[in-house]
C-alpha cells in the first residue's frame, strides 16, 4: 500500500536535501568569487527561505536526541546573512561552517533513509491492516488523553459513586434502614439523587 503522508514527507525531505546542497554550493561560490551579483544574492535568499519553510517538518521527523543537530541548519541560515557577508568569514569560521553543514547533512540523509525504509515496510502490508493499526493507535492515544484529564477523572468518580449509592439503596436499603449513618446518607444524599434522577 501507499501512505500519502509518508510520500509527502519523503518528497519534502528530498526537496530540502536539494536546497541544502544548493545552499552549500552558494557558500563555496561566495568564498571563491571576486564579485557577487545581485541576482546571486536574490537566489541565495530564496534558497534560505525554502530551507526555512521545510525545516519545521524536518525537525519533527528527527529523533529527539538529534534535535540539536537539526537546529544547526537554522543556526547556519541565520548566521549567513548574505553572500557578501560570507566573504568576510575567517578561515576558522569557514571550517566551522563546513563541519556544521556536514553534520546537518548527515542527519538529513539519515532521516530520508529512515523514511524510505518505512515506505518499503508499508508497501508490504495491506491497506486495511495499516489503517486499522493507525486507528487503534489514535484511539489508544485518545483514551489515554481522556484518562489523564483531571475533570474526566472527577466525573468518572462521581458516576461510579452515583451508581454505587443507588445500587446499595436498591438492594440493601431495607436492611440498612436502622443504621444511623445510612439514615443520614438516605436523607441528605440518596433523596437528592432520587429527586435529580426523577425517581
MARVEX-709514 format. One record per residue (C-alpha): x negated, y negated, z negated. Coordinates in Angstrom, 2 decimals, always signed. Layout:
residues N
      px      py      pz
       X       Y       Z
...
This chain:
residues 199
      px      py      pz
   +0.00   +0.00   +0.00
   -0.97   -3.67   +0.31
   -0.83   -6.06   -2.63
   -0.22   -9.56   -1.18
   -1.51  -11.33   -4.31
   -4.74   -9.35   -4.21
   -5.11  -10.01   -0.49
   -4.72  -13.76   -1.10
   -7.33  -13.63   -3.89
   -9.79  -11.88   -1.55
   -9.11  -14.39   +1.23
   -9.63  -17.35   -1.11
  -12.84  -15.93   -2.60
  -14.30  -15.32   +0.86
  -13.42  -18.93   +1.74
  -15.14  -20.09   -1.46
  -18.17  -17.97   -0.56
  -18.37  -19.68   +2.85
  -18.10  -23.16   +1.32
  -20.65  -22.25   -1.34
  -23.19  -21.22   +1.35
  -22.46  -24.39   +3.34
  -23.00  -26.42   +0.17
  -26.43  -24.81   -0.28
  -27.30  -25.44   +3.39
  -26.38  -29.10   +2.95
  -28.66  -29.38   -0.08
  -31.55  -27.86   +1.89
  -30.78  -30.25   +4.74
  -30.80  -33.26   +2.39
  -34.14  -32.28   +0.84
  -35.85  -31.82   +4.20
  -34.27  -34.69   +6.18
  -35.69  -38.17   +6.54
  -32.34  -39.75   +7.30
  -28.79  -38.73   +6.35
  -25.88  -39.83   +8.49
  -22.52  -41.00   +7.11
  -20.92  -38.03   +8.93
  -23.09  -35.61   +6.97
  -22.17  -37.36   +3.72
  -18.47  -37.02   +4.56
  -18.94  -33.35   +5.43
  -20.75  -32.80   +2.13
  -17.93  -34.47   +0.18
  -15.34  -32.31   +1.95
  -17.27  -29.12   +1.15
  -17.48  -30.15   -2.51
  -13.74  -30.88   -2.55
  -12.94  -27.46   -1.05
  -15.11  -25.73   -3.64
  -13.42  -27.63   -6.46
   -9.95  -26.62   -5.19
  -10.85  -22.91   -5.15
  -12.88  -22.91   -8.35
   -9.95  -22.58  -10.78
   -8.89  -19.31   -9.16
  -12.49  -18.07   -9.18
  -12.83  -18.99  -12.85
   -9.68  -16.98  -13.68
  -10.98  -13.92  -11.83
  -14.38  -13.72  -13.53
  -14.86  -11.59  -16.68
  -14.54  -13.55  -19.91
  -18.22  -13.13  -20.77
  -19.20  -14.66  -17.40
  -17.12  -17.84  -17.77
  -20.19  -19.96  -18.49
  -21.87  -18.81  -15.27
  -18.68  -19.59  -13.37
  -18.77  -23.11  -14.78
  -22.25  -23.60  -13.26
  -20.52  -24.03   -9.91
  -18.62  -27.12  -11.07
  -21.64  -28.41  -13.02
  -23.71  -28.38   -9.83
  -20.94  -30.05   -7.83
  -20.67  -32.86  -10.37
  -24.45  -33.37  -10.56
  -24.96  -33.57   -6.79
  -23.19  -36.86   -6.24
  -24.31  -37.39   -2.63
  -26.87  -36.10   -0.13
  -28.92  -39.29   -0.58
  -28.90  -38.72   -4.32
  -30.26  -35.17   -3.83
  -33.33  -36.54   -2.06
  -34.28  -38.24   -5.33
  -34.45  -34.98   -7.29
  -37.80  -33.91   -8.68
  -39.31  -30.52   -7.70
  -38.39  -29.17  -11.16
  -34.77  -30.32  -10.72
  -34.62  -28.72   -7.27
  -35.92  -25.43   -8.68
  -33.32  -25.56  -11.47
  -30.63  -26.22   -8.87
  -31.72  -23.19   -6.82
  -31.69  -20.88   -9.85
  -28.22  -22.04  -10.93
  -26.84  -21.83   -7.38
  -28.07  -18.23   -7.07
  -26.59  -17.30  -10.48
  -23.16  -18.61   -9.46
  -23.50  -17.00   -6.02
  -24.36  -13.62   -7.57
  -21.26  -13.82   -9.79
  -19.09  -14.81   -6.81
  -20.36  -11.79   -4.84
  -19.57   -9.53   -7.81
  -16.04  -10.90   -8.07
  -15.46  -10.30   -4.36
  -16.88   -6.78   -4.70
  -14.55   -6.03   -7.63
  -11.54   -7.35   -5.69
  -12.39   -5.24   -2.66
  -12.85   -2.15   -4.86
   -9.43   -2.85   -6.32
   -8.00   -3.17   -2.80
   -9.31   +0.33   -1.98
   -7.74   +1.77   -5.14
   -4.41   +0.04   -4.47
   -4.39   +1.31   -0.88
   -4.39   +4.91   -2.18
   -1.28   +4.58   -4.32
   +2.35   +4.34   -3.27
   +4.19   +1.02   -3.36
   +6.78   +2.42   -5.80
   +4.25   +3.65   -8.38
   +2.24   +0.43   -8.12
   +5.18   -1.92   -8.60
   +6.66   +0.32  -11.30
   +3.37   +0.13  -13.19
   +3.33   -3.66  -12.73
   +6.91   -3.83  -14.00
   +6.05   -1.74  -17.08
   +3.04   -3.94  -17.87
   +5.17   -7.09  -17.63
   +7.92   -5.50  -19.71
   +5.46   -4.49  -22.43
   +3.93   -7.99  -22.43
   +7.43   -9.49  -22.67
   +8.38   -7.23  -25.60
   +5.11   -7.96  -27.40
   +5.69  -11.68  -26.83
   +9.18  -11.43  -28.31
   +7.97   -9.40  -31.27
   +5.22  -11.93  -32.05
   +7.74  -14.79  -32.12
   +8.48  -15.58  -35.81
  +12.03  -16.77  -35.06
  +12.83  -13.50  -33.32
  +11.39  -11.53  -36.25
  +13.56  -13.52  -38.66
  +16.65  -12.91  -36.51
  +15.91   -9.15  -36.39
  +15.62   -9.05  -40.21
  +18.96  -10.90  -40.55
  +20.69   -8.48  -38.16
  +19.27   -5.46  -39.99
  +20.39   -6.88  -43.35
  +23.84   -7.64  -41.94
  +24.39   -4.09  -40.73
  +22.82   -2.61  -43.88
  +25.13   -4.62  -46.16
  +28.21   -3.85  -44.02
  +27.27   -0.18  -43.95
  +26.82   +0.02  -47.71
  +30.15   -1.75  -48.28
  +31.99   +0.51  -45.82
  +30.65   +3.84  -47.02
  +29.80   +3.25  -50.68
  +31.84   +0.19  -51.67
  +34.40   +2.15  -53.70
  +31.67   +3.97  -55.65
  +29.67   +0.83  -56.40
  +32.58   -1.44  -57.35
  +31.86   -1.18  -61.10
  +28.22   -2.23  -60.82
  +27.76   -5.92  -61.74
  +25.06   -6.58  -59.15
  +27.25   -5.11  -56.44
  +30.24   -7.15  -57.63
  +28.17  -10.31  -57.28
  +26.95   -9.17  -53.84
  +30.52   -8.48  -52.75
  +31.86  -11.82  -53.99
  +29.02  -14.00  -52.68
  +27.66  -12.22  -49.62
  +29.94   -9.48  -48.30
  +33.11  -11.61  -48.47
  +31.38  -14.33  -46.43
  +30.15  -11.76  -43.92
  +33.67  -10.40  -43.55
  +35.03  -13.93  -43.01
  +32.26  -14.61  -40.46
  +32.90  -11.28  -38.72
  +36.63  -11.84  -38.66
  +37.44   -8.91  -40.97
